[in-house]
Amino acid sequence: MSKPVSRYMINTWEPETPSFWQSTGKATAARNLWISIPALLLAFAVWMVWSVVVVNLPNIGFTYSNNQLFWLTALPGLSGATLRIFYSFMVPIFGGRRWTAISTGSLLIPAIGIGLAVQDVNTGYPTMLILALLCGFGGGNFASSMANISFFYPKASKGFALGMNAGLGNLGVSVVQFVVPLVITVAVFGAWGGDSLTWLKNGVSKDMWLQNAGYIWVPFIALSTLLAWFGMNDLASAKASFSEQAVIFKRKHNWLMCWLYTGTFGSFIGYSAAFPLLIKIQFPDVNPLDYAFLGPLVGALARVAGGVISDKLGGARVTLWSFLLMIGAVLGVLYFMPHAGVGGSFSGFFWMFMLLFAGTGIGNASTFRMIPVIFLTEHQRASAGKGKAAQEQAIVDANKEGAAVLGFTSAVAAYGAFFIPKSYGTSISLTGSPDAALWCFIGFYVSCIAITWWCYARKNAPMPC
């Protein structure tokens, strides 16, 4: 008995064929993209929610040490990065529509869990650690989301599509750091949301609904899950087993792009997580929550622009200049920071960080534009002169490998959410300042420039993209 065909499954998908793309492909791809974006934004919001929650836990009576609070902030980064490794391969196995709905729906678990846990100051620390790890579901979603969208768009538009999906999705980091401080001050859900908690400081008390940090996302997650299930599509041409995708581990360009994307996205997410704490340490008279959301906002919007620019100028060229911009910005941060507790300019420090976030955002888009172009070029070179069927199969194989690499590189880069804050902490504990960590970051960016120029951007580069 034959298996019934799902109305959500598309059996013929040829985005590189102009007539197909203009007649039906473009509209279908756009619908899937615009459902994917809010789902990814919510994923980033849940992933980074602890960056705001931990600041408020001591205010309502939780007696965790600074080290314990640090681990609550860091663990979502570790689990999210690790989950991305597995999520990288899920779309070709389960289908983009199914996996987007499943992975988005999974965000309900940590969102509801946080809402329940913070209402009782006797909640055990192990419970909080588990919830922090579960927020990694949000981090994992990026890998599968980007892989899925890459299948829908032709080579000429991949920079735009991936830039929009990732750039607007990355806004979730800024949104959570802006929205949570607002919603925890009011009873958004009335009696359904639970009683208020008492916030005490310097003898002054006020009501706080910290549970809203989790609950506020629940209705949006539920709606996004339904939109994904009923509004997106699965592509038959994207189907592949893990063993078929695992060929990427033999590809040199997979590992080179892991290095470069760690320099761009790893920097973006790491700086986003550590920015409030670095402000607090370096400029104790400044309220970091007044500025925390601006860095991720600039980086996310720059990613959208970076995708469009990369489609026009080429990903490698834009990547090269983004790393040069980042080096200049880090040098500026070093110049404007106080040293030995003396001097420093918060205004200069802040604007240099905005420039740094812009550089990471542009580089995020340009590196992700490079990946599908690299693998398409590689397969087309191998199929040259072998007939139309071989050339068509080359495009299918390139899309599968490119999507897997997009996901896997994002997994490796996501460890920046842990290592950049940890580098600051180690540098401060050993030297008394974060300067050493920043100089190490500059050294890493120099290596990224060398790889980009030699392999992809110079005249007669072996893989121009």
N, C-alpha and C positions, 0 to 999 in steps of 0.2 A: 504494500500500500504506500503510495507516494506521500511524502511529507507536505502538508499544506503550505502554500507560499504566503508569507506575511506581507500585508499591504505596506508595511514600513520598509521592506527590503527593496533596494534598487539594484537590479541585476546588470544593467548597462550603464557605465559611468565613464565618459571620455572627455574630461575637462580640457585636454590639450587639443581637441578638435573644435575649431572656432564655431562651426554651425551648431554643434551640440551645446556648446557653452552659452551661446547667445539665446538659443531657443528655450532651453529648459534648465541647463546646468547652473547658470548664474543665480537664478531665483531660488532654486533648491539649496544651493550652497549658502546663500545669504540667510535663509530661514534657519538653517542649522547653526550658523555662526551666531545669530542674534539670540538664539535660545541658549547656546553654549556660554556666552559672555556673562550673563547674570549668575549662572550656576558656578562659574569659576570665581567670580567676585565673592560669592558667599563662601566658597571653599577657602579663599585667602583670609576672609574675615574670621572664620572659625579657627583657622591655623594660628593666627596671630592674636587671638583674643586674650591669651594669658599675659601678653605684654602690658595690658591695661588692668586686668584683674589683680595681678600680684601687687600692684601699687596700692590697691585699696584693701587687701586682706588685713594688714595690721590695723587699719583704721576702724575695723568693725570687730576686733577682738581676737583674730587669729594670731597665735604667738609663734609663728615660724621664724627661724633664723634667716639672716640674709642669704646664707648659703642654700637653705632650703627653697627660698623664693627664687634664687638664681636657677636652680634645677627645674622648677616649674616653668620658668621662661624658656629654658633651653631644650627641654625634652620634646616639645612639639616639633622643633627643628630636626632633631635626630630621627624621630619616628616618621615625620613627613618625608624626609630625604630617603629613608630606607624603603618606605612604601612606594615611592616613585619608581624604584627599581622594578618592582613587580607590576605596578600600574602601567609602566611603559609598554607592556606586551598584552594588555587586556583587550584593547579595542579590536584587534584582528581576531581574537579568540571569541569574545562575547558579542561584538558589534558595538558601534559607536553609540547608538540610541540606548540600547540596554545598559551599557556600562555607565553612560552619563547619568541615567536615572538611578541606577544602583549606588554609584559613588556619591551622588548628591544626596540621596536619601539617607546615606550612612552618617551624614553630618548631624542628623537629629540626635544621635546617641550622645556625643559630647555636649551639644548645646543644651539639651534637657538635663544631662548629668550635672553640668556646672550650675545650672539654675537651682537644682535641688541641693547640691553639696554646700554652696556658700551660705545657705540660710541657717546652718547649724555650725557654730564655732567649735563644736566637739567633733566635727568630721575629721576622721583620721588622715594623717599625711599620706599614707599609702593610697588611699582613695583619690586624693588630689593628684598624686603622681600618675595613676591610671588614667584619669581624665585628661591630664596633660598629654600623655601618650596618644590617647584616642583623638585628640585634636590634630594629630598627624594625618588623619583621614583627609583633612582639608589640604594639606601639603601634597599628599599623593595625587590628588585630583588633577593637578596641573599637567603631569606627564601624559595622562590618558587624554585630557582635553585637547592639548596641542597636537598630539598624534592624530586624533580623530579629525580635527579641522584641516590638517595638512592634506588628507586624502581628497577633500572636496574641491580644492582650488588648483588651477593650472600654475605652472612655473612662474609665469609673469605676474601673478597676483598673490603668490604665497607670502611675500613680505607684508603686504597690506593685511591679509587675513590673519596671519599669525601675530602681527603687531596689534591688531584690534583685539583679538581674543586675549592675548597675554596682557597687553597694556591696560585695557579696561578691566580685565580680571584682577590684575595687580592692584587696582584701586581699592580692592577689599582691605588691603593693609592700612591704607589711609582712612578708609571708611570706618573700620573698627576702632581706630585710635581717635577718631572724631566723634562717632556716634555714642560709644559706650559711656564716656564721661557725662553725656547729656541724659541718656535714658535711665541711668542709675539714680538720678535725682528725683524721679517722678514715678507714680504708681501706674505705669503704662497699661498693665493688664488688670487693674483693680483687684478685687478679692481673688480672682483666678491666679494672680501672680504671686501670692503669698504676702506675709506681713513685712513691714519695713524693718530694717536693721538700724541700730543706733551708731552713728559716726561720732566719735569723740576726739577732740583735739584742743589742748590748752583750756580745758574746762568748758568748752562750747560743744553742744551736741546738736545733731540734725539727723533727719531721716535719710536712709539710703536703701535703695532696692538693687543691691549688687547682683541679685539673681537675674535681673534684666539683661546683664551682659551675655547670658546664654539664651534666655527666653526670647529676646527681641528678634533672633534670627529664625526661630522655629516656623512661623507662618510663611516666611519667604522661602525657606528650604522646601517646605511641603509643596508650595506652588511651583517652584522651579523643577522639582522632581516630576510633577505631573506634566509640565510643559515638555520636559525632555522625553518622557515616555510616549506622549501622544503627538508630539510635534516634530521630532527629529527622525532621522533615517539611518538605516544600516546599509552599508555598501558591500555587495557580494565580492567586488574586486579587492576589498580590503581584508578579506578573510585570510588568515594564516595561522599555523600552529606556532607554538613557542620555538620548536626546533628550526622552523623556517626563518624565524626572526633572529634567532641566536647567531646567525651568520655575521651579524654586526660586530661581534666580539673579535672577529678576525680582520676587521676593516681598520686600517691605520687611521683613516679620517674620523672614525668614531672617537678614538682616544684623543686625537688632536683637538677635536671640537669640544670634548669634555673639559679639556684644559682651558680653552678660550671662554666657554660658557660659564665656567666657575669664576673667571675674571669679571664677567658682566653680571649674570644673574646672582651668582654667589655673593658678589659685592652688594648688589641691590638689597637682597633679603637680609644679609648680615648687618649692613649699615642700618636698615630699617629697625631691626630688633634692638640694636645697641645705641641708636641715636639718643633716645631719652636719657639713658643712664650716663652716657658720655657728657651730655649737657649738664646733668646734675652734678657730676664729679668735677668738671672743669669750671663751671660757672654756677656755684651753689645758690646765688641770689636770683637765678632765673628759674621760672616754673617750666619744666620740660614738657608738660602736657599741653602747654600753649603752642608748642612748635612741633611736637612729635609727628603729627600727621602730614606736615607739609613736605618733608623729604620723600616719603613714599608716593605722595601725590605728584610731585614733580617727576619722579622716576617713571611712574606709570604713564603719565601723559607723554613724556619724552619717548616712551616705547612705541606709542601709536605713531608719532611723527617719524621715528626711526624706521619703521616698517615701510612707510611711503618713500622716504629718502633712499632706502636701500634698494627698492625696486627700480629706482631711476639711476642711481650711481653705482650700484653693485655692493653686495654685502661686505666683501673683504675690505674695500676702500673705506667704507664707513666704520667698520670695526677697528681698523688701524687708527683712524683719527679719534675714535671714542676712547681708546686706551691712552692716547696722548693727552686728551682732555682730562681724563681721570688722574693721570700723574700730576698734571698742573694743579688740579683741584686739591689733591692730597698735600702737595707742597704748600698750598695756600692755607690749608687747615693747620699744618704744622707751624706756619708763621704766625697765625692769629691766636693760637692756643696760649694760655698762660704757662710759664715755665718756672718750676720751683715755687708755684703759688704767686708769681709776680707777673704783672703785665697781662697781655691778652686783650682781645677785642671780640666780644660776642657777636657784634654785627658782622665783622669780617669772617669769623668762624662760621656763622650761620650761612652766609652767602657762598662761601667756598663749599660748604656741604651741599647746598642746593645745586651748585655746578657739578659736584661729584655725583649726586643722584641723577642729574640730567645725563651725564656721561654713561652711567650704568644703564639707564633706560634705553638710550639710543643703541648702545652696544648689545643689549638684550635682543632687540629687534634685528639688528644686522647679523649677529651670529646665527640666529634662528633662520634668517633668510638664506644664509650660506649653506646650511645643511641639506635641504632638499635639492638645491642646485648642484651641489657636489655629487650627490649620489645619482641624480639623473644624468649628469655629464658622464660619470664613470660607466654607467650601464649602457648609455648610448654609444660610447666609444667601443665598448665590447661587442655591441650588436651591429656595428657599421658594416655594410656590405653583405649582411646575412638575410636580407629580405624583409618584407613588410611585417610578417608575423613575428619575427625575432625582435624587430624594433618596437612593435606594440607590447610585446611581453617585457621588454626592457623598461618601458615606462611603468608597467604594473609592479615589477620587481623593485624598481627605484623608489616608488612611492611607499612600498611596504618597508623597505630598509630605512628610508629617510624618516618615516614616522617613528620607527623603533628607536632610531638614533636621537630624534627630538626628545622622546621620553626619557631615554637613558641618560643623555647629557644633562637634562634638567634634574634628574635624580642625584647625580654626582654633585652638581652645582648647589643643590639645596642644602648641603652640609655647611654652606657658608652661614646659614642661620644659627649654627652653633659655634663655628670656629672663629668668626670675627669677634663676637662678644667675648669668647674665651681668650682670644689673643689680647684684647684690651686688658682683661683681668690679669693675665699672666704678666704682661708688660708692666702694669701698674704695681703688682706685687713684687716684681724683681727690680724695677728701676725707679719706681715712684711716679711714672708718667706713662701715657699710652704712645709716646713717640716711637719707641722701638717697633711696636706693632705696625704703625703707619709706614715706617721705612721698609718693613718686610713686605707690606702690600705694594709699595712702589716697585720693589725688586720683582715681585710676581708679575706686575703689569708690564715691566720691561721684557720679561720672557714671553708674554703674550704678543707683544708687538713683533718680536723676532720671529715667532711662529707664523703669525698672520702675514708678515711681509714675505718671508721665504717661501711658504707653501702656497699662498693664495693671492697676494696683492702685487708682487713685483712683476716687472716685464718678463715674459716667458716663464711665469710661475707654472709648476706642474699641474695645478688645479685652479685656474682662475675662476673666481666666482664673485 
